[in-house]
Amino acid sequence: MNIKITARKFKAHDTLKEFIKDELSSLEKFNDEIFSADVILSYQNTSNSIKKVEVVLNIPGQTINAADQTEDFKTAVVSVTEKLRRQLEKIKSKKVSKSR
């Protein structure tokens, strides 16, 4: 899976980038046909320091999106990964039920 990380208006640390790659690579357990993942990191509101994470997954025939806003980037990444996992499981269950 090709992971592209974009940080808007700031430079993301290497530790954050590695954390994101580790979290997103765990999604390959649920669907091994993921082409790419585009991760967008940004500040929603600079005065409150609310951080926003958006992830776009490209799989055969579809594009899956998930986003979350929290006080910490790592918390938001974990939440977005969980949302994507649920979507991938739903897609997988639909494929299994159609093949029966």
N, C-alpha and C positions, 0 to 999 in steps of 0.2 A: 504494500500500500504506500502510495506517495503522499506524504504529509507536508502541506505548505502552511507556514505560520506567518501571519501578518499582524504586526503591532502598529496600531494607529496612534500617531503623535507621541510615541515613546519607544524606547529600545527594550525588548524583552531580554531578561537574563537567560543564560544558557541552562541554568537549573530548571527554570520554568519551562523552557522548550523541551528538555528531556522528560520532565514530568508529563507534559502533554503527549509526547510521542509514546510514552509507556502506557498511559491511560487509553489512548486511541488504538494502540496495537492490541489491547485486550478485546476489542470488538471483533477481531478476526476469528475468534472462537464461534461467533454467532453467524458470520457470513464471510467466507473466505474469498469472495469475489469482489471485494471493495477495491475500486480503482484508485480513488484518491480521497483525501480529506483536506478541506480548506478551513483553517482556523483563523478567526478574526478576533483580536484582543483590542479592547478600547475602554476608555473611561466614559461612562454615561454622564456623570455629573462631577466635575472636578472639585467643587466645594465639598461635596459629601463623600468623595472618593469611592463612588459606586462603580464597580468594574463589570464589564460586559464581555461574555464569551459567546461567539457564534461559531457553529461547526456545520459545514455542508459536506455530506458524504455522497460520493458518486458510486452507485452500484449499477449493474446491468439493467437498463430499462427504467431506472428511477433516480431521483435525487432526494436525499433525506436531509432535513434541516432541524437544528435544535439550537436554542439560545437560553442563556440564563444571566441574571444580574445579582451579584452579591458584593460583600465587602472585600473578598479575597479572590484572586484569580484561581487558586488551586481548588477552592470549594466550588466555584462555578464550573470548572472543568470536570470535576467528579459528577456534579449534577447533570451536566450536558451529556456526559458519557452514559449515565444511567438512562436518560431519556432516549438516546440513540439505541441503546441495547434493547429497550422495550419495543421500539419501532422495528428493529431488525428481527426480533422474535416474532412479532406480529406478521411481518412479511413472510417469514419462514413457515409459520403455521398455515398461512393462506396457500402457499405453494404446496404444502403437504396435503391439505384438504382438497385442492383441485386435482392433484394427481390420483387421488383414490377414487 
